[in-house]
Amino acid sequence: LKVRVVRSSPPSAQFKATFQESYQVYKRYQMVIHKDPPDKPTINQVRLVPVSFEDPQFKSSFNQSAALFAKYQMAIHKDTPSDCGENEFTRFLCDSPLEAENAPNGPECGYGSFHQQYWLDGKIIAVGVIDILPYCVSSVYLYYDPDYSFLSLGVYSALR
């Protein structure tokens, strides 16, 4: 048995070279031990979208996100339809006091508020609302399609 400590952040050459193999071990572990389905969302199915009505990805996915929010709130929190309409969704999860900033030494996506969208078969099944700040990432809220609760998307999102 040989054990190596491989720097993951920032990713070392050794980390990059062994990433796919490590990921396959992780995926098999999740499927065998935690009974995750093989089609559990992967990194390629997660989109980080700035919370801005000027952003085309945000605008094009707004209605789908708002509808998913309402479905989640009514199923999980027993809200009434009037408690989770588009205005409530916008006020709660889209209006942010943070201003977007693209600092030269910051992350490629910049700083600000984002919707981390989890897509499966062409539809959004979960959204993590996060703030990316200079020294931390703050998880504001997560909502998901209750039909996919078996994927444990809250746990997946927290670990991600």
C-alpha positions, 0 to 999 in steps of 0.5 A: 500500500502506497499513500501519497499526499497530493496538493489539490488547491491549487491543483498540482500536476500530480493531482491533475494527472490522477483526477479521473482515476480518483473521481472514478474511485469516489463515484464507485464508493458513493454508488456502493456505500451510499447507494447513489445512482450512477446518474447523480449530477456531475461537475459538468452538470453544474452551472455557476450563473451570476445573479443578474437580470443582465446575464443571458444565462440567468434571464433564460433560466429565471422562470424555470428556477422560480417554478422550481423554488415554488415547487420546493417551498410548497412541498418541503416547507408547506408554503402557499402559492402566494408565499412563493411567487416570482416576486417573493423568489426575486426578493428572497433569492435574487435581490442581493446587496452585493455588487459584482466585482471582477478583481484582477487577483480574484476568481475567474467568475468574479465576486458577488451573488450566484445561482449554482444550478444543477442540471439533469436531462436539460432541466434544473433540479436544484439551485444553490444560492451562494455569495463568492467573497474575497475570503470565503464562499457563503451558502445562502440557500439551496432548493431542489426538486422534491422528485429528486430528493433521493439524490441528496442534493443538499449534501452534494451541494454542501460538499461541493 
